[in-house]
């Protein structure tokens, strides 16, 4: 596991936590969707670099 994949995985998990937090706070759906897409892209990039 190299440094870049670790950073992407950590960023994806951080953004996923933000999605969960914003969902609980009943924030706007568009903001949650943008965070979720960013989280999925970061997690995918981290997993593909493994």
Buried (B, 14 or more C-beta within 10 A) or exposed (E): EEEEBEBBBEBBBEBBEBBBEBEEEEBEEEEBEEBBEBBBBBBEBBEEBE
